[in-house]
Amino acid sequence: MRRLLPALAGLTLLLTACPRPLTPEVPMTDPKILSGRWAGEFVVPSQVSSVRAGAGVVYVLRASAGQVVALDARTGGVLARAARPQAQAIAYSPSGALYVLGGGKLTVHDPRTLVQTAARDVPGSHLSVDGEVASTDAFTANARVGTADGKPLPTSNERKILTDRSSDDVWWLSEGRALRAKDGLSSGGASGHGNPCALTSNLAPTSIESAAFGPQSGSAYLQGWSDGTIELRAANGAVQRTFKASATCSPVVDLYSDGRTVVYVTRAGEAGQINVQTGEASAAQALGSAMNLTVTPEGVSAGSDQQLYSFRPWGSAAYDLPAEPSVPVTLNVTATRLNSETASLTGSASVGGRTLTVQGTLRGSRVLLAQTSPVPSGLFFSVTLLDGAAETGSLTGTSFFYSSSQGPAYQSTLIMKGGATLQGELRRP
């Protein structure tokens, strides 16, 4: 055996001296490499942050876009658009104006043209539906101020977590009880009606609304329940009337009343109206399953995700809320390998018809080599957009694949200086 050791050692040295075959690099002409011409339509994410209505107009807030849109409540036609950076809440005032709150400012707008008519310093990020009360958020009673002068309002139970507020912020629903904002009067913890739903063992209040406004505000309230019932209660909690809102025993999740008619939405997507004096109920409208449901005097909005929202006026057909206008983006670049992990990107871009210069990089999730499967496994790019020597924005993206018939694509984000953040997909035209 010892005689074989020198021979084996020599063979080992010979093998280790031979260079291993290199894995071939992915060529920059690979169809998945970001090189050549790519194009797509980019939009501001059209998440509907809030919907309010009044005097035949529906107001849509898209906080991510810093934009308010006014629509004809009957037809859905766009009446006006207004830019409002940092907007977080909107409200239609009984005085006939639109209020927009955010960034420490309350701006007042014409209800149809959205032209700004006034502005004043008001802290907060939440508005009562009537626009008369601002607070730090929708779930606590902290820092409540009157929007007319920005002065603190009398309040109690500030540490309570609120599950709902009346539209004038006079009544709160907290820990299963109704609370009056100005003095903390507590009532309505127990159900005042029999349980018509065998499957609902524990009844609980799920929504609240003032039954009267103006001088009578705080004298009575409406309370929605988990079995689809609405109770009209006096300030001390005494039940005055009971209305059955949901035939399916679905919880009442939103209420609005003008003192004569109460409109409601249930978790199952039922929406209807009830005459408070007679108890007569209109036929419920079926909105279908939706994550977000909002009731307004003019109708009901429903949204299943960030992109799909509709509005159903009372007594007429539903329509989709308008999408954000898209911006065409074209990228025409050359990828030049710098090392096993990175390639440089140079060329041009067209953003909404504006021609810009592009400089940036393309990286692989590991290396730009052919052993990755599929080839290459993951690509990330980042480019700076230049107008001459001035930086005007940035474009970033990540490669992803649907099916071979659709080809490669990059899920991308466009940020223009002084503008909004847009998202879209870049594909080969």
C-alpha positions in Angstrom: 0.0 0.0 0.0 2.9 2.4 0.9 4.2 2.0 -2.7 1.0 3.5 -4.0 1.1 6.6 -1.9 3.5 8.6 -4.0 1.5 7.8 -7.2 -1.7 8.9 -5.6 -0.2 12.1 -4.3 1.0 12.9 -7.7 -2.4 12.3 -9.3 -4.0 14.6 -6.7 -1.6 17.4 -7.5 -2.3 17.0 -11.2 -6.0 17.2 -10.7 -5.9 20.3 -8.5 -3.6 22.0 -10.9 -6.2 21.7 -13.7 -8.5 24.8 -13.9 -12.2 24.1 -13.2 -14.6 24.9 -16.1 -16.2 28.3 -15.5 -20.0 28.7 -15.5 -20.9 30.8 -18.5 -22.2 34.3 -17.8 -25.7 35.3 -18.8 -25.3 37.4 -22.0 -26.6 41.0 -21.8 -28.9 40.1 -24.7 -30.8 37.6 -22.6 -34.5 38.6 -22.9 -34.9 38.8 -19.1 -32.0 41.3 -18.8 -33.1 44.9 -18.6 -31.7 46.0 -21.9 -33.3 47.5 -25.0 -36.8 49.0 -25.0 -39.3 48.4 -22.1 -42.6 50.2 -21.6 -45.6 50.5 -19.2 -48.4 52.6 -17.8 -47.8 54.0 -14.3 -50.4 55.3 -11.9 -50.6 56.6 -8.4 -52.0 53.8 -6.3 -55.7 54.6 -6.3 -56.5 53.6 -2.7 -59.7 55.3 -1.7 -59.0 56.8 1.8 -62.4 58.3 2.4 -65.8 58.9 0.8 -68.2 61.7 1.9 -71.2 63.2 0.2 -73.6 66.1 0.4 -75.9 68.3 -1.8 -75.7 65.9 -4.7 -71.9 65.6 -4.8 -69.7 62.6 -3.8 -66.2 63.5 -2.5 -63.4 61.0 -2.8 -60.1 61.4 -1.0 -57.0 59.6 -2.2 -54.6 60.4 0.5 -51.7 58.6 -1.2 -52.1 60.8 -4.2 -52.8 64.0 -2.2 -56.0 64.4 -4.3 -59.7 65.1 -3.7 -62.2 64.4 -6.5 -65.8 65.7 -6.7 -68.3 63.6 -8.6 -71.9 64.1 -9.6 -73.7 61.8 -7.1 -76.3 60.6 -9.7 -74.1 59.9 -12.7 -70.5 59.6 -11.3 -69.3 62.3 -13.7 -66.2 64.1 -12.5 -67.0 67.7 -11.5 -63.6 68.8 -10.3 -60.2 67.6 -9.0 -58.0 69.4 -6.4 -54.5 68.7 -5.2 -54.2 68.7 -1.4 -50.8 67.4 -0.2 -50.9 65.7 3.2 -54.7 65.3 3.2 -55.9 62.8 5.7 -59.6 63.4 6.1 -62.5 65.1 4.4 -66.0 66.2 5.5 -69.0 67.9 4.1 -70.2 70.7 6.3 -73.8 71.6 6.9 -72.8 75.1 5.9 -72.3 73.8 2.3 -68.5 73.6 2.1 -66.0 70.8 1.8 -63.4 70.5 4.6 -60.0 68.8 4.1 -57.7 68.2 7.1 -54.0 67.2 7.1 -50.5 68.5 7.7 -51.7 70.7 10.5 -54.1 72.6 8.1 -57.8 72.7 7.6 -58.7 73.9 4.1 -62.2 75.0 3.1 -63.3 74.4 -0.5 -66.2 75.3 -2.8 -68.4 72.2 -2.8 -68.6 71.9 -6.6 -65.5 73.5 -8.0 -63.2 72.5 -5.1 -61.6 75.9 -5.3 -60.0 76.7 -1.9 -61.7 79.5 -0.2 -60.1 79.5 3.3 -57.4 77.8 5.4 -56.5 77.8 9.0 -54.2 75.9 11.4 -56.0 72.9 12.9 -54.1 69.8 14.2 -55.3 66.3 13.8 -55.9 63.6 11.2 -59.6 62.7 11.7 -62.7 64.8 11.0 -66.3 64.2 12.2 -68.6 63.6 9.1 -70.0 67.1 9.5 -66.5 68.6 9.7 -67.0 70.4 13.0 -64.7 68.3 15.1 -61.0 67.3 14.5 -59.0 64.8 16.5 -55.8 62.9 16.3 -57.4 59.7 15.1 -60.7 57.8 14.7 -60.1 55.4 17.5 -59.5 57.6 20.6 -60.9 60.7 22.0 -57.5 62.5 22.2 -57.0 66.1 21.3 -60.5 66.9 20.1 -60.7 70.5 18.8 -63.4 72.5 17.1 -62.5 73.2 13.5 -64.1 76.7 13.6 -61.4 78.0 15.9 -59.0 75.1 16.6 -59.8 75.3 20.4 -60.0 72.2 22.6 -63.5 70.8 23.2 -64.8 69.6 26.5 -64.4 65.9 26.8 -64.0 63.0 29.2 -62.9 59.4 29.1 -60.0 60.3 26.9 -58.3 57.0 27.4 -61.2 55.0 26.0 -60.6 53.1 22.8 -63.5 53.9 20.5 -65.0 51.4 18.1 -67.3 53.9 16.4 -68.3 57.6 16.6 -71.5 59.4 15.6 -71.1 61.6 12.5 -71.2 64.7 14.6 -68.8 63.3 17.2 -71.3 63.7 20.0 -71.7 59.9 20.8 -69.0 57.3 21.0 -69.1 53.6 21.2 -66.5 52.2 23.6 -66.2 48.9 25.4 -69.8 48.0 24.4 -71.4 51.1 25.8 -72.5 54.5 24.5 -70.7 57.5 25.8 -71.6 61.2 25.3 -68.5 63.1 24.5 -69.0 66.3 26.4 -69.7 64.8 29.8 -69.0 61.1 29.6 -72.7 60.0 30.2 -72.6 56.2 29.8 -75.6 54.1 28.7 -76.7 51.3 26.4 -74.5 48.5 27.5 -77.2 45.8 27.5 -79.5 44.8 24.6 -83.0 46.2 24.8 -84.5 43.7 22.3 -84.9 40.0 22.0 -82.4 38.0 20.1 -83.9 37.0 16.7 -80.8 35.2 15.6 -80.2 31.7 17.0 -76.6 31.7 15.8 -75.7 34.9 17.6 -75.3 34.0 21.2 -73.8 37.2 22.6 -75.4 40.4 21.4 -73.1 43.4 21.2 -73.4 47.0 19.9 -71.5 47.5 16.6 -72.2 51.1 15.5 -73.6 54.4 16.8 -75.2 57.5 15.3 -76.9 60.7 16.6 -80.6 60.6 16.2 -81.0 64.4 16.3 -78.7 67.2 15.3 -78.4 70.9 16.2 -80.0 72.0 19.5 -81.3 68.5 20.1 -77.9 66.9 19.6 -77.0 64.5 22.4 -80.6 63.9 23.4 -81.0 60.6 21.6 -78.9 58.1 19.5 -79.2 55.1 17.2 -77.3 52.0 18.1 -76.6 49.2 15.6 -76.2 45.6 16.9 -74.5 42.4 16.0 -77.8 40.7 15.1 -78.7 43.3 12.4 -81.0 45.3 14.7 -81.0 49.1 15.2 -82.3 50.6 18.4 -83.4 54.2 18.9 -82.4 55.2 22.5 -82.8 58.3 24.7 -79.7 59.8 26.2 -80.1 57.7 29.4 -80.2 54.5 27.3 -83.9 53.9 27.4 -85.0 52.1 24.2 -87.7 54.0 22.4 -88.0 52.1 19.1 -86.4 49.0 17.5 -85.9 48.5 13.8 -84.8 45.3 12.0 -82.2 46.2 9.4 -80.7 42.9 8.3 -82.7 39.9 7.2 -79.6 37.8 7.5 -78.8 38.9 11.0 -75.6 40.5 9.8 -74.0 43.1 12.2 -74.8 46.8 11.4 -71.4 48.3 10.8 -72.3 51.9 9.6 -75.1 54.3 10.3 -76.1 57.8 9.2 -79.2 59.8 10.0 -80.5 63.3 9.2 -83.0 63.1 12.1 -85.8 61.7 9.9 -84.3 58.9 8.0 -81.6 56.4 9.0 -79.4 54.7 6.4 -77.3 51.7 7.3 -74.8 49.1 6.0 -74.3 45.6 7.3 -71.2 43.5 7.3 -72.8 41.3 4.7 -73.1 44.2 2.3 -76.8 45.0 2.8 -77.7 48.7 2.6 -81.0 50.4 3.2 -83.1 53.2 4.6 -85.5 53.4 7.5 -88.0 56.1 8.3 -87.5 56.8 12.0 -91.0 58.1 12.6 -93.0 55.3 10.9 -90.4 52.5 11.0 -91.0 51.9 7.3 -87.9 50.4 5.7 -86.9 50.5 2.0 -85.9 47.4 0.2 -82.3 46.6 1.1 -79.7 46.9 -1.6 -77.1 44.1 -1.9 -73.6 45.5 -2.2 -71.9 42.1 -2.1 -68.9 41.1 -0.1 -66.5 44.1 0.4 -63.8 44.9 2.8 -64.7 48.6 3.1 -68.3 49.9 3.2 -69.2 53.5 3.8 -72.7 55.0 4.0 -73.4 58.6 3.1 -76.6 60.7 2.7 -76.4 60.2 -1.1 -75.7 56.5 -1.2 -73.2 53.8 -0.3 -69.6 53.2 -1.4 -68.0 49.7 -1.4 -64.5 48.6 -2.0 -63.0 45.1 -2.2 -59.3 46.3 -2.4 -57.2 49.3 -3.2 -58.2 49.3 -6.9 -61.9 48.4 -7.0 -64.4 50.8 -5.5 -68.0 51.7 -6.5 -70.7 54.0 -5.4 -74.4 53.2 -5.4 -76.7 56.2 -5.2 -80.1 55.7 -3.6 -82.5 54.8 -6.3 -80.1 54.7 -9.3 -77.4 52.5 -10.8 -74.0 52.0 -9.2 -70.8 53.3 -10.9 -67.1 52.8 -10.4 -65.2 55.6 -8.7 -62.7 57.0 -11.3 -59.2 55.6 -11.5 -56.1 57.8 -11.4 -54.9 59.0 -14.9 -52.0 56.8 -16.1 -48.6 58.1 -17.1 -46.8 56.3 -20.0 -43.2 55.4 -19.3 -40.7 54.0 -21.8 -37.2 52.9 -21.0 -34.5 52.4 -23.6 -31.2 51.3 -22.1 -28.0 49.4 -22.7 -26.8 47.0 -20.0 -23.0 46.7 -19.8 -21.5 44.0 -17.4 -19.3 45.4 -14.7 -18.7 42.2 -12.7 -20.3 38.9 -11.9 -23.1 40.6 -10.0 -23.7 44.0 -11.6 -24.3 45.7 -14.9 -24.4 49.4 -15.6 -27.5 50.9 -17.3 -27.3 53.9 -19.6 -29.7 55.3 -22.1 -33.0 57.3 -22.1 -36.5 57.3 -20.7 -39.7 59.0 -21.7 -42.0 59.9 -18.8 -45.4 61.3 -19.8 -43.8 62.4 -23.1 -40.8 64.1 -21.4 -37.5 62.7 -22.6 -34.9 62.2 -19.8 -31.4 60.6 -19.5 -30.9 57.4 -17.5 -28.0 56.3 -15.4 -28.1 53.3 -13.0 -27.3 49.7 -12.2 -28.8 46.2 -12.7 -28.0 43.5 -10.0 -28.7 39.8 -9.7 -30.1 38.3 -6.6 -26.7 36.5 -6.4 -24.7 36.7 -9.5 -25.4 37.1 -13.2 -24.4 33.6 -14.1 -26.1 30.9 -16.0 -26.3 28.4 -13.1 -29.3 30.2 -11.8 -32.6 28.8 -12.8 -34.6 30.2 -14.4 -31.9 32.4 -16.0 -31.4 34.7 -14.3 -33.4 34.0 -11.0 -33.9 37.5 -9.8 -33.0 41.0 -11.1 -33.2 44.4 -9.4 -32.6 47.7 -11.1 -32.3 51.3 -9.9 -31.8 54.3 -12.2 -31.6 58.0 -11.8 -33.6 60.2 -14.2 -31.8 63.3 -15.4 -32.8 66.4 -17.3 -29.4 67.6 -18.4 -27.4 67.6 -15.2 -30.4 68.0 -13.0 -31.8 65.0 -11.2 -35.6 64.8 -11.7 -36.5 61.5 -10.2 -35.8 57.8 -9.9 -37.1 54.5 -11.3 -36.6 51.2 -9.5 -37.9 47.7 -10.2 -37.8 43.9 -9.5 -38.1 41.2 -12.2 -41.0 38.8 -11.9 -42.5 36.2 -14.3 -46.1 35.3 -15.1 -46.1 32.8 -17.9 -43.9 32.3 -20.8 -46.5 33.7 -23.1 -46.6 37.0 -21.2 -42.8 37.2 -21.0 -40.6 38.9 -18.5 -41.6 42.0 -16.6 -40.3 44.4 -13.9 -42.6 45.5 -11.1 -41.5 49.2 -10.8 -41.9 52.3 -8.8 -41.4 55.8 -10.3 -40.7 58.8 -8.0 -40.6 62.2 -9.6 -39.2 65.1 -7.6 -41.9 67.3 -6.2 -44.6 64.8 -7.4 -46.3 61.6 -6.3 -45.1 58.1 -6.2 -46.3 56.0 -9.1 -46.3 52.2 -9.7 -46.5 50.1 -12.8 -45.0 47.2 -14.8 -42.3 47.5 -17.5 -42.5 44.9 -20.3 -41.1 44.5 -23.7 -43.5 46.2 -26.2 
